Amino acid sequence: PGDILILVRRRDPFTTPMIRALKRSQIPVAGADRMLLMDQLAVQDLVALADVLLMPNDDLALAVVLKSPLFGLDDDALFSLAYGRKGSLWEALKVKAATDPRFAEAEALLSRWLSRADYLPPYEFFSELLGADGQRMRKAMLGRLGPEAAEAIDEFLDRALAYDREAAPSLQGFVNHLRAGDVEIKRDMEQGRDEVRIMTVHGAKGLQAPIVFLPDTCTGPRPQGPRIFSLPRAGEAPGAAAHLLWPPSGEHGLTAIAPAKEAAKQADGQEHNRLLYVAMTRAEDRLYICGWEGQRSRDKNCWYDLIEKGLGPHLTRATDGSGHSVRRMECPQTKAVEGVQGAAKQPAPKPLPDWASKPAPTERARAKLAPSRLAPGVEGGVEALGPEQAPLGPLALSANKRYARGRLMHALLQHLPEVEPEAQERAARLFVAARGAELSQELREEIVMETLAIVTDATFAPLFCPGSIAEVPIVARIGHYDLEGRIDRLVVADGRLLVLDYKTNRPPPETVEEVAPAYIDQLAAYRLALKRLYPGRGLHAALLWTDGPRLMPIPSTSLDEAEARLLAGCASLDGTGPRT
């Protein structure tokens, strides 16, 4: 197949049926050299779906989508849905879905896609629709439209990805880009792949192939689109600027433009002959001249007649491999073959190594250190990796007022220092009212006042200076374990680092000895990770008790002891010594 080149006069209507026939015969084909994206049926169906998601009350677009391979409703189903409806087709679909299973799946899928279309970029949306979660949709489209639709779908996704990179990603913008841009995909057909290539004669200029087919040779020169004629100005010298004339339909018989029409006809004939020369000289070894006639005979001066007129005396009758009578001109090779060409020249592939034919060994499951969940009873704070628990929704979290209070205070301490002092109280009240609507008014007021007491106190101002960073994610590898955590606030000052962790316990402990060991272990884990990121810097840690408020520095001796416990816990689980 890699030696075969098929040349056509125009891309359509010949290219697509040939690609379909070759693929159904399991012949590898590279596809067409040029493809107008919006002319492909698969792309038109996907764009119609986008129209529905942007405007569900677009009845025509919804009818197109329901009849497309995405849902496959027939005319009877669509008629029963549309006839006699009182509102839009979308409203009728929602009503019918409740009682008729033919429409239930379509309504459910469209509703789900509607909920996601406004939030996902075009590429993510369509790749999800046609990717792992939507393989049935892709298979349905290929089953109805043929395997050649796969190329159009892939080009559509590539265009969506390029649009996401170049413009603000929105479904409306992407659809407008496709319609306004008249996107034409140009493919490189000089790749040395073992596939049949289908190209226009224009696109094949400069290329050659051992075997060339010309399947479309029975049509004559036909100008495309409206014709503009050039009329010389009276009394002007040859070569001067001429009048340009576009005669409307039915006015081509005017005698005044007869010379211009004849000149245009001759120019078309010359271009017709030049393209024939290009087409015939693309073949290195074999050239197949083919053609067909419909209800009317072939056009005058078509390629088939020109070739027959020129080569007819040199052709002899023969029978091809399928028993059909053909005319052939052969030029026997007289020079000795210098060597094997083509695919046979390639060296034999080397055998695959043993590991390539065996299942990959099971990767050793890593474990993770979660500093925020370090607690007595969990050895070293190490948790085996497994399926992550789905996060609780806001209502579930608000059932436990302690967690809701802590979350809100952490968020306020993160954002309030960036707000102008005179606007901090108003911002805090609005934030707590929006995020803590399920809490009592008394508790919301308590959260606001407790947070403002910290942010507005000059004692704690150095903790929120411009050199400090809130909610710092941190990851590190300790032995065979991965540490993942988030530092409430990291203060950088005078070449030293202060790890700050907020605690909302009520009442807070008075001394370091009364602090829960898990809190100190958490700070030790953070310090252990930061040692490798910031070597040579002083590392300190402190707890900020919001009830009070009060800052409690943690002595380095307590952190050292907690760090030793942490490393010992890791070593006891994997049988190795302490490593960081």
C-alpha positions in Angstrom: 0.0 0.0 0.0 2.8 2.4 0.7 3.7 2.4 -3.1 0.2 3.3 -4.2 -0.9 6.9 -4.9 -4.5 7.7 -6.0 -5.0 11.1 -7.7 -8.4 12.8 -8.0 -9.5 15.9 -9.7 -11.5 17.2 -6.7 -11.7 16.1 -3.1 -15.4 15.5 -3.1 -17.5 13.6 -4.0 -14.8 11.0 -4.9 -12.4 11.1 -1.9 -14.7 10.1 0.9 -16.3 7.0 -0.8 -12.8 5.7 -1.8 -11.5 6.1 1.7 -14.5 4.2 3.0 -14.2 1.4 0.5 -10.4 0.9 1.2 -10.9 0.8 4.9 -13.8 -1.7 4.6 -11.5 -3.8 2.5 -8.9 -3.6 5.3 -6.4 -1.8 3.1 -4.4 0.8 5.1 -5.1 4.3 3.8 -3.6 7.6 4.9 -6.8 9.5 4.1 -7.0 12.6 1.9 -4.3 15.2 1.7 -6.8 18.0 2.5 -10.0 18.0 4.5 -12.5 20.7 5.1 -13.4 20.1 8.7 -16.9 21.4 8.6 -17.8 19.3 5.6 -17.4 16.1 7.6 -20.6 14.6 8.9 -19.1 13.6 12.2 -18.0 17.2 12.9 -21.4 18.5 11.8 -23.1 16.3 14.4 -20.7 17.4 17.2 -21.2 21.1 16.3 -25.0 20.6 16.3 -24.6 19.1 19.8 -22.7 22.2 20.9 -25.6 24.3 19.5 -28.1 22.4 21.6 -25.9 22.8 24.7 -25.6 26.5 24.1 -29.3 27.0 23.4 -31.5 24.0 24.3 -34.6 25.6 22.8 -33.0 25.4 19.3 -35.5 22.8 17.9 -33.7 22.2 14.6 -30.3 21.6 16.2 -31.9 19.2 18.8 -33.7 17.3 16.1 -30.4 16.9 14.2 -28.7 15.6 17.4 -31.4 13.1 18.2 -31.3 11.6 14.7 -27.4 11.7 14.7 -25.4 8.6 15.6 -25.0 10.0 19.1 -28.6 8.9 19.9 -29.9 7.2 16.7 -33.6 8.0 16.9 -35.5 7.2 13.7 -38.1 9.3 12.0 -41.0 7.7 13.8 -39.5 8.4 17.2 -38.8 12.0 16.3 -42.3 12.5 14.9 -43.9 11.1 18.0 -41.8 13.5 20.1 -42.3 16.6 18.0 -45.9 16.3 16.7 -48.5 18.0 18.8 -46.0 19.5 21.3 -47.0 22.7 23.0 -43.6 24.1 23.8 -40.0 23.6 22.6 -38.7 20.2 21.5 -36.4 20.2 24.6 -39.4 20.6 26.9 -41.2 17.8 25.0 -38.2 15.5 25.4 -38.1 16.1 29.2 -41.8 15.2 29.4 -41.5 12.1 27.2 -38.4 10.8 29.0 -40.6 10.2 32.1 -42.8 7.7 30.4 -41.0 6.5 27.2 -37.7 4.7 27.6 -36.7 5.6 24.0 -36.1 9.2 25.2 -34.9 8.6 28.8 -31.3 8.1 27.9 -31.1 11.0 25.5 -32.6 13.4 28.1 -30.3 12.1 30.9 -27.2 12.5 28.8 -28.1 15.9 27.4 -28.9 17.1 30.9 -25.6 15.9 32.2 -23.7 17.5 29.3 -25.6 20.7 29.9 -24.4 20.9 33.4 -20.8 20.5 32.3 -20.6 22.4 29.1 -20.3 25.8 30.8 -17.5 24.8 33.1 -15.2 22.6 30.9 -13.0 24.0 28.1 -14.0 22.7 24.7 -11.2 20.1 24.4 -11.9 18.6 27.9 -15.6 18.5 27.2 -15.4 16.7 23.9 -12.6 14.4 24.9 -14.7 13.3 27.9 -17.7 12.9 25.6 -15.8 10.8 23.1 -13.0 9.4 25.3 -12.8 6.8 28.0 -16.3 7.8 29.4 -17.8 8.1 25.9 -16.4 5.2 23.9 -20.0 4.1 23.1 -20.5 7.5 21.5 -17.4 7.2 19.3 -18.3 3.7 18.3 -21.8 4.7 17.4 -20.5 7.5 15.1 -18.0 5.1 13.5 -20.7 2.4 13.1 -23.0 4.8 11.3 -20.5 7.0 9.4 -17.8 4.5 8.7 -14.3 4.1 9.9 -13.1 7.2 7.9 -15.0 9.3 10.4 -12.3 8.6 13.0 -9.9 10.9 11.3 -12.4 13.8 11.3 -13.1 13.2 15.0 -9.4 13.2 15.8 -8.8 16.4 13.8 -11.8 18.0 15.5 -10.3 17.2 19.0 -6.9 18.5 17.8 -8.5 21.8 16.7 -10.3 22.1 20.1 -7.0 21.6 21.9 -5.3 24.2 19.8 -8.2 26.6 20.4 -7.9 26.1 24.2 -4.3 27.1 24.0 -4.7 30.2 21.8 -8.0 31.7 23.0 -10.2 32.0 26.1 -11.7 28.5 26.2 -15.5 28.6 25.7 -17.8 26.4 23.8 -19.5 29.4 22.1 -16.2 30.8 20.9 -15.0 27.4 19.6 -18.1 26.8 17.6 -17.8 30.3 16.1 -14.2 29.7 15.3 -15.0 26.5 13.3 -17.8 28.2 11.4 -16.0 31.4 10.6 -12.6 30.0 9.9 -13.6 27.4 7.2 -10.9 25.2 8.7 -9.0 23.1 6.1 -6.7 20.4 7.4 -3.6 19.8 5.3 -1.8 16.6 5.9 1.8 15.7 5.1 1.6 12.8 2.5 5.3 12.3 2.1 5.6 10.2 5.3 7.1 6.8 4.6 4.1 4.8 6.0 2.8 1.7 4.4 -0.5 3.2 3.5 -2.4 4.1 0.3 -2.3 7.9 -0.3 -5.2 9.8 -1.9 -4.4 13.2 -3.1 -5.6 15.9 -5.5 -3.5 16.4 -8.6 -2.7 19.9 -7.4 -1.4 18.5 -4.0 0.7 15.9 -5.7 3.0 18.3 -7.6 6.6 17.3 -7.0 5.7 13.9 -5.6 6.0 10.4 -7.2 5.0 6.9 -6.4 5.7 3.5 -8.0 2.0 2.9 -8.7 -0.5 5.7 -9.5 -4.3 5.4 -10.1 -6.3 8.0 -11.9 -9.9 7.0 -11.1 -11.6 10.2 -12.2 -10.8 10.9 -15.9 -14.3 11.2 -17.6 -15.1 14.8 -16.6 -14.0 17.7 -18.7 -12.7 21.2 -17.6 -15.2 22.8 -15.3 -14.7 26.2 -13.8 -15.6 26.4 -10.1 -17.7 29.2 -8.7 -18.8 32.4 -10.3 -16.7 33.5 -13.4 -15.3 37.0 -13.7 -14.3 37.9 -17.3 -11.7 40.4 -18.3 -12.7 42.9 -21.1 -9.9 45.0 -22.7 -10.5 48.8 -22.6 -11.2 50.3 -26.0 -8.2 52.1 -27.4 -5.8 50.9 -24.7 -2.5 49.2 -25.5 -2.2 45.4 -24.9 -1.4 44.6 -21.3 -3.2 47.6 -19.9 -5.6 47.3 -17.0 -8.9 45.8 -18.3 -12.5 45.9 -17.2 -13.7 43.1 -14.9 -17.2 41.8 -15.6 -19.3 39.3 -13.7 -22.4 38.6 -15.8 -25.5 37.5 -13.8 -27.2 34.2 -14.5 -28.8 34.1 -18.0 -26.7 36.9 -19.5 -23.7 34.8 -20.7 -24.9 34.9 -24.3 -24.0 38.6 -24.8 -21.9 39.1 -27.9 -19.8 41.8 -26.1 -18.3 39.2 -23.8 -18.0 36.4 -26.3 -14.2 37.0 -26.8 -13.6 37.1 -23.1 -15.5 33.9 -22.6 -13.5 32.2 -25.4 -10.3 33.3 -23.8 -11.4 32.0 -20.4 -12.4 28.7 -22.0 -9.0 28.3 -23.6 -7.3 29.1 -20.3 -9.4 26.4 -18.6 -8.4 23.9 -21.4 -4.8 24.7 -21.0 -4.9 24.2 -17.2 -6.9 21.0 -17.8 -4.0 19.7 -20.0 -1.3 20.8 -17.6 -3.0 18.9 -14.8 -3.2 15.8 -16.9 0.6 16.1 -17.5 1.2 16.4 -13.8 -1.0 13.4 -13.0 0.5 11.1 -15.6 4.1 11.9 -14.7 3.6 11.1 -11.0 4.0 7.3 -11.8 7.4 5.7 -11.5 6.5 2.1 -12.7 2.7 1.7 -13.2 -0.1 4.1 -14.2 -3.7 2.9 -14.1 -6.2 5.0 -16.1 -9.8 4.5 -14.9 -13.1 6.2 -15.3 -16.9 5.7 -15.3 -19.9 7.0 -17.0 -23.3 7.7 -15.5 -26.6 8.2 -17.4 -24.9 10.6 -19.7 -21.7 9.9 -21.7 -18.4 11.3 -20.6 -17.5 14.9 -21.2 -15.8 16.1 -24.4 -12.0 16.5 -24.2 -12.0 14.6 -20.8 -8.7 13.1 -19.7 -9.8 9.6 -20.7 -10.3 10.7 -24.4 -7.1 12.6 -24.5 -5.1 9.7 -23.2 -6.9 7.3 -25.6 -6.2 9.6 -28.5 -2.5 9.9 -27.6 -1.7 6.4 -26.5 -4.4 4.3 -28.4 -2.1 3.1 -31.2 0.4 1.8 -28.6 -2.1 -0.1 -26.5 -2.8 -3.9 -26.7 -5.7 -5.9 -25.4 -5.0 -7.9 -22.3 -6.9 -9.6 -19.4 -6.3 -8.5 -15.8 -6.1 -10.7 -12.7 -9.9 -10.6 -12.2 -10.7 -11.6 -15.8 -11.6 -8.1 -17.1 -10.5 -6.9 -20.5 -8.1 -4.0 -20.4 -5.8 -2.2 -22.8 -2.2 -2.1 -21.8 1.1 -0.6 -22.8 4.2 -2.3 -21.5 7.8 -1.2 -21.6 9.9 -4.2 -20.5 12.8 -3.4 -18.3 16.1 -4.1 -20.0 18.5 -2.9 -17.3 19.5 -5.3 -14.5 17.9 -4.6 -11.2 20.5 -2.9 -9.0 19.0 -3.9 -5.7 15.8 -4.6 -3.7 13.8 -1.5 -3.2 10.9 -0.5 -1.1 9.8 -2.2 2.1 11.9 -5.4 1.4 15.1 -3.3 1.7 14.3 -2.7 5.4 16.2 -5.0 7.8 14.3 -7.7 9.5 12.9 -6.5 12.9 14.8 -7.7 15.9 12.9 -10.1 18.3 11.3 -8.4 21.3 13.0 -8.9 24.7 11.3 -11.3 27.1 9.9 -8.5 29.3 7.9 -7.1 26.4 5.7 -10.3 26.2 5.1 -10.6 30.0 2.7 -8.7 32.2 4.4 -5.9 34.1 5.2 -6.7 37.7 3.0 -5.2 40.3 4.5 -2.0 41.5 5.2 -1.8 45.2 2.5 0.3 46.8 3.9 3.4 48.3 2.6 4.7 51.5 2.0 8.4 52.4 2.6 10.5 55.4 -0.3 12.8 56.1 1.0 15.4 58.7 -2.5 16.7 59.4 -3.7 13.3 60.4 -0.8 12.2 62.6 -2.2 10.9 65.8 -1.4 8.4 68.6 -2.1 4.9 67.5 -0.9 5.4 63.9 2.6 4.2 63.8 4.8 7.0 62.6 1.8 8.6 61.0 2.1 6.3 58.1 -1.0 5.3 56.1 -1.1 2.7 53.4 -2.1 4.0 50.0 -5.6 3.0 48.9 -8.8 4.5 47.4 -9.2 8.0 48.6 -12.4 8.7 50.5 -14.7 11.1 48.7 -14.7 14.5 50.3 -17.8 15.4 52.4 -20.1 18.0 51.1 -20.7 21.3 52.9 -23.9 20.1 54.7 -22.2 17.0 56.0 -19.3 19.1 57.3 -21.5 21.6 58.9 -23.1 18.9 61.0 -19.9 19.0 63.0 -19.7 22.6 64.2 -16.1 22.2 65.3 -14.9 21.4 61.8 -17.0 24.1 60.2 -15.6 26.6 62.7 -12.0 25.6 62.0 -12.4 25.7 58.2 -13.9 29.1 58.2 -11.2 30.5 60.6 -8.5 29.0 58.4 -9.9 30.6 55.3 -10.3 34.0 57.0 -6.7 33.9 58.3 -5.6 33.1 54.8 -7.4 36.0 53.0 -8.1 38.8 55.5 -4.4 40.0 55.7 -4.6 40.9 52.0 -7.7 43.1 52.6 -7.4 46.8 53.5 -7.7 47.2 57.3 -10.8 49.4 57.2 -12.6 46.8 55.0 -11.6 43.6 57.0 -14.6 43.4 59.3 -17.1 43.9 56.5 -15.3 41.3 54.3 -15.2 38.8 57.2 -18.9 39.1 57.9 -19.9 38.7 54.3 -17.6 35.7 53.9 -18.9 33.9 57.0 -22.5 34.7 56.1 -22.0 33.1 52.7 -19.9 30.1 53.7 -21.4 29.4 57.1 -25.1 30.0 56.4 -26.0 26.8 58.2 -24.4 28.0 61.4 -26.1 29.9 64.1 -25.8 33.7 64.2 -24.1 33.5 67.5 -21.4 31.1 66.2 -20.9 33.2 63.0 -20.3 36.3 65.1 -17.9 34.4 67.4 -15.8 33.3 64.4 -15.6 36.8 63.0 -14.6 38.5 66.2 -12.0 35.7 67.1 -10.4 36.1 63.7 -10.3 39.9 63.7 -8.7 39.8 67.2 -5.7 38.0 65.5 -5.5 40.0 62.3 -5.8 43.4 63.9 -3.5 42.8 66.8 -0.1 44.4 66.2 1.5 41.6 68.2 0.8 39.1 65.4 1.6 41.6 62.5 5.0 40.0 61.8 3.2 36.7 61.1 1.2 38.3 58.2 3.9 40.5 56.7 4.6 40.4 53.0 7.3 37.8 53.4 4.8 35.3 54.7 2.8 32.8 52.5 -0.5 31.2 53.4 -1.7 27.6 52.7 1.7 26.3 51.4 1.4 22.8 49.8 4.4 20.7 50.6 5.5 17.2 49.4 8.6 15.3 50.3 10.0 11.8 50.2 11.0 10.2 53.6 12.5 6.8 53.0 9.9 4.8 51.0 7.1 7.1 52.0 5.6 10.3 50.4 4.8 13.2 52.7 1.9 15.3 51.6 0.6 18.3 53.6 -0.3 22.0 53.6 1.3 24.5 56.0 -1.2 27.0 57.3 1.4 29.8 57.1 5.1 30.0 56.3 6.9 33.1 57.6 10.3 34.1 56.0 12.2 36.7 58.0 15.9 37.5 58.7 17.0 34.3 56.9 14.8 32.1 59.2 11.7 30.1 58.5 8.8 29.9 60.9 6.2 27.1 60.3 2.9 28.3 61.8 -0.1 26.1 62.4 -3.5 27.4 63.5 -5.5 25.5 66.2 -9.0 26.4 67.3 -9.2 24.1 70.4 -11.2 25.5 73.2 -9.9 25.9 75.8 -6.3 25.8 74.5 -3.5 24.2 76.6 -1.4 26.5 78.7 2.0 24.8 78.3 3.9 22.8 75.6 3.7 19.7 77.8 -0.1 19.8 77.6 -0.2 20.0 73.7 -1.4 16.8 72.0 1.7 14.9 70.7 0.0 14.7 67.2 0.2 18.5 66.9 3.9 18.5 67.6 4.4 15.5 65.3 2.7 17.5 62.5 5.1 20.4 62.9 8.1 18.0 63.0 7.0 16.4 59.8 6.9 19.9 58.1 10.3 20.8 59.5 11.7 17.5 58.3 10.6 18.3 54.7 11.7 21.9 54.8 15.3 20.9 55.9 16.0 19.6 52.4 14.3 22.5 50.6 16.1 25.2 52.6 19.4 23.8 53.8 21.4 26.0 56.2 18.4 28.1 57.3 17.1 28.3 60.8 13.8 26.4 61.1 11.3 27.1 63.9 7.7 26.1 64.5 4.8 27.6 66.5 1.1 27.0 67.2 -1.3 29.9 67.0 -4.2 29.3 69.3 -7.1 31.3 68.1 -8.9 31.3 71.4 -7.1 34.0 73.3 -5.4 34.5 70.9 -1.9 33.3 71.9 1.3 32.3 70.0 3.0 29.2 71.4 6.6 28.6 70.1 7.5 24.9 70.1 11.0 24.2 71.5 13.5 22.6 69.1 14.0 19.8 71.6 10.3 18.8 71.4 10.5 18.9 67.6 13.7 16.8 67.6 12.0 14.1 69.7 9.0 14.1 67.5 11.2 13.8 64.4 13.0 10.9 65.8 9.7 9.1 66.5 8.6 9.8 63.0 11.7 8.4 61.4 11.7 5.4 63.7 8.1 4.7 62.7 9.0 4.7 59.0 12.0 2.5 59.6 10.0 -0.1 61.5 7.5 -0.4 58.7 9.9 -0.8 55.8 12.8 -2.5 57.6 15.3 0.2 56.8 17.1 2.8 58.8 16.0 6.4 59.0 16.4 8.2 55.7 15.3 11.6 54.3 
